[in-house]
Amino acid sequence: MLERLPGFRDFYPEDCARRDFIFRVWTEAARRHGFRRYDIPTLEPLELFTEKSGPEIVGQLFNFTDKGGREVALRPELTPSLARMVGARVATLKKPVKWFNIAENFRYEKPQEGRLRSHYQLNCDIFGEPGPAADAELMAVCLACLRGFGLGPEDFALRLSDRTLWSLLLEALGIAGDKAMEVLGIVDKFERTPREETLKRLEPHFGDAREDFLGQVETLMGLREIEEMGAFMRSLAPNAAIREKIEARLGMWRELLEALDAMDLTSFVRIDLGIVRGLAYYTGFVFEVFKLAPAGAGYVGRALAGGGRYDHLVGKLGFPATEAVGFGMGDVTMAQFLEEKKQLPPIIEAPDVYVVAAREGERRAALGLVSRLRAAGIRTEYALRAPGFGKQFRLAGQSGARLAVVVGTDELAAGNVRIKDLGSGGETLVPLAGAPGAARDALAGGIASA
Amino acid sequence: MLERLPGFRDFYPEDCARRDFIFRVWTEAARRHGFRRYDIPTLEPLELFTEKSGPEIVGQLFNFTDKGGREVALRPELTPSLARMVGARVATLKKPVKWFNIAENFRYEKPQEGRLRSHYQLNCDIFGEPGPAADAELMAVCLACLRGFGLGPEDFALRLSDRTLWSLLLEALGIAGDKAMEVLGIVDKFERTPREETLKRLEPHFGDAREDFLGQVETLMGLREIEEMGAFMRSLAPNAAIREKIEARLGMWRELLEALDAMDLTSFVRIDLGIVRGLAYYTGFVFEVFKLAPAGAGYVGRALAGGGRYDHLVGKLGFPATEAVGFGMGDVTMAQFLEEKKQLPPIIEAPDVYVVAAREGERRAALGLVSRLRAAGIRTEYALRAPGFGKQFRLAGQSGARLAVVVGTDELAAGNVRIKDLGSGGETLVPLAGAPGAARDALAGGIASA
């Protein structure tokens, strides 16, 4: 039982470099968009998660009673902790708050393709801005986190939906409150459920009108233009009050789409009310990003990212109400996607310089040079065990270093060392004292072969 | 109970930036020394830790039974998992293996000054090299991780000791095996224990000779030169076999000190057998790093770092025996130290560019420009809510951005935008299409005031 637990990963250096490459692209995209990194505890009070997601979530958690009798859980997600952090300082934080984080999340569930018990997730969130400009900004950074890998609109699409519009549809049909949430839950699973089964689930809510309702759902899900959606919604509205709400919401849609278009993101975005996102806490625009099958054959696999507006969560946790939008993007699905697309570059983790000492007598000078090269910021390796000269040269070549610095007997006697470009084969003799500077120049410009 | 748990930390962006600065200095030092990053699971089988440290450790762990009935624990340290990773691939990994990691560790203990229930630790380890060259290399990277903050030999010292020499002393006095481990445990606590109490603890092992033994311990701990230590050890050796072992070990010491001197590290290193490091698994040279009180007044506070040789651990976990040296360095004590020394720089997380749109009519062009600036790798901010021109300029100033790019009505009509250096006040008019390039140039060189 010294093996690691099922659903957890060891990261050997080559795995770690690949993971860190993904993290680096995400981090750079987030920073370019003005997001600042925060971090939260790995272990939290269990109640923080049940408060947001209900007691059902406990079945999916690594939870336990700690030695102080506290009910605690490894975080399954970041959002509740983040909402607490923002809520606790909401009066003094400058709005909009734009924060990001990359952190490990834990879920106790059956490990399967693309789903582990521990995975890393990027989260970007914006607090304190109610308008669609924040939604557009969030989608921009989400798309940049994929585009940073060299992926384009032929590779993935953002499916854009709206919980408010769904609520208005239900309101137009006279369905509200808890019942509306239940019906939305059925609609959410529509794509993955046989039609007959969906009809059966709708029966308690709609009775004989269930087929009509499902027809309306299918129509709405099939529309790809906001003005078409508007016309359809208007046709269902029973009174002027609801029509006004629909018009107001369409205004938000136009504002959002205009901002996305101004940022040249339209080619990535598909209006698609087929996305509902099950979680009860979403309140407005919601979206999911999927990879595209070749030749327009549709979406494949699990969502690469998902998010939306959740204006009620901070208030629900007992803090002043604060508007919020956010998304998450996981490392497991992303790494699979990048491998398929051959967008995971070979990760080279080689030293810049390998120092070779001719004989034991030059060992001391070589160690001193290693130390000075490193102090100059140069990644420097050498053979700890000091084998023969030829062996050291082979090790230098195998290390992937770009330069060898050779501390030879005769050269050292004259106060010099030899810098050899292991790519071109060119070499140059430089004073020992000036070797770090000369190595830096050679790394920048190379040394021509003689 | 939505508050975070005691001993855990929320990292607001300014805290996170400070923490990440420490991580960055560590990472750069490790990479300059040829170490590659790995990572391990946060949750591990409990047995992995009890196998290394004995069942006593359970009292200090966050451990529980998971939903699959497994006994598991949040990792209190990285070394056992690392030993498992190296052990599992020991036949194919190229030696020496030089790996580093920065990761969160968890201990259930009373939170106190410099000791939390969760802290981050840098670990650097070298596997597969038995000689003192590996110990010297490890100390070099450890010292570089402190020197990278601008700290020098007046700020901290590495206290260098040797478990092998302690074992030889005990062997010379006829003490071996479990009894030797128990006595070393007493010696380890000598500095923090009243002398009378130490004598009492030594009584079961030495009887009336306890005062003699303690005198020998005190003598050895007071020596600061390896040749003096050698003479003292020789004077206690009862036979030639032990004298030979002592001579062999002194040879290792000379080799180590010669390497440290060649790397110009002698000013940081103090020979000091007062360091024993309690953990049973150390087998050779051991060291701890302490901050220094001003004016040579000795060591203060908890160890900043500690480590040493542990050649038996990989084998003990059931893998082929593999030599190992490693150290750990924690973020909490390090951050305290850096604050005292005023070596934590103010962390500026400002955008490069703030885009200001004159009026709603310029909003579309401004958003397009924001998008292109970000695509060019420039950290770009703008007001999501598009307030008045003057307010936007104030926001630009408050953001800390170095440049404002102003999308003005008349300028835009002529296809231009204005780039303003918020430091010098200088500005320049550039074509909208070329604005990202012009902004990059202005960020590199500034714009002179008119």
Interface residues (C-beta under 8 A of the other chain):
Chain A: M1 L2 E3 R4 L5 P6 F8 R9 D10 F11 Y12 P13 C16 A17 R19 D20 E28 R31 R32 H33 G34 R36 R37 Y38 D39 I40 P41 T42 L43 E44 P45 E47 L48 E51 F62 F64 T65 D66 K67 G68 R70 V72 L74 S81 R84 M85 R89 K94 P96 W99 E104 F106 Y108 S118 I126 E129 G131 A133 A134 E137 A140 A144 E258 A259 A262 M263 D264 L265 L317 G318 E349 P351 R363 R364 A365 L367 G368 V370 S371 R372 R374 A375 G377 I378 R379 T380 E381 L384 R385 A386 Q398
Chain B: M1 L2 E3 R4 L5 P6 F8 R9 D10 F11 Y12 P13 C16 A17 R19 D20 E28 R31 R32 H33 G34 R36 R37 Y38 D39 I40 P41 T42 L43 E44 P45 E47 L48 E51 F62 F64 T65 D66 K67 G68 R70 V72 L74 S81 R84 M85 R89 K94 P96 W99 E104 F106 Y108 S118 I126 E129 G131 A133 A134 E137 A140 A144 E258 A259 A262 M263 D264 L265 L317 G318 E349 P351 R363 R364 A365 L367 G368 V370 S371 R374 A375 G377 I378 R379 T380 E381 L384 R385 A386 Q398
